[in-house]
Amino acid sequence: MRKIVLSLLLVFTACLASHAQGVKFETGAWSEMLAKAKAENKLVFVDVYTKWCGPCKHMADNVFPQAKVGEYYNAHFLNLQLDAEKSEDGKMVAKTFGVSAYPTFLFVNGDGELVYR
């Protein structure tokens, strides 16, 4: 019994450690993210994606989970993922910034102005 509990604890700890790495994407409304970015004097990194997009899946599975990528992006930006077809904020952001290909990566300031695409 003791070995089973210890094994489960190790698996749980490993799962938590693996989720702690990589880019931490915030949850919340677009307006809340802009206000937070303005207050923290950071840019918002926006990953505009769709569920059917192969390169989007590649980024989500292979790039965003990397520890080095997470260290940099988590320290310098507020990170947000928006589905351009499902979420209202995603549809609005895609239309506002003329997103026509996926994934599209946007860097937006707290005033909602595009800094870099």
C-alpha positions, 0 to 999 in steps of 0.5 A, a space after each residue: 500500500 505504501 508503495 502504491 501511495 508513493 508511486 501515485 505521489 511521484 506521478 502526480 508531482 511529475 504531472 505538476 512539474 510538466 505543467 509548470 513548464 512552458 508558456 502560461 496562457 491566461 484566461 479571461 476576457 480581452 478587455 481584462 487582458 488589456 487592462 492587466 497589460 496596461 497596469 503591468 506595463 507589458 505587451 499581450 502575446 496573442 496566439 490566434 488559432 483554430 482547432 483544425 489548424 495543423 501548425 497551431 497544434 504543432 505549436 501547442 504540442 511542441 513549442 509552447 510547452 518548452 521550458 525556455 520558451 515559457 521562461 521568456 514569454 511568462 517573464 515578458 508578456 501576458 499570454 493569451 490564446 484565442 480561437 478565431 472561430 469559436 470564442 467571441 473575443 477570438 472572432 473580434 481580435 481576428 477581425 480587428 487585426 485582419 487575421 487571415 492565416 493560422 496561427 497568427 501571433 500578435 503583440 498588442 499593448 495595453 491600449 489595444 494597439 498592434 505592436 508587432 505581428 
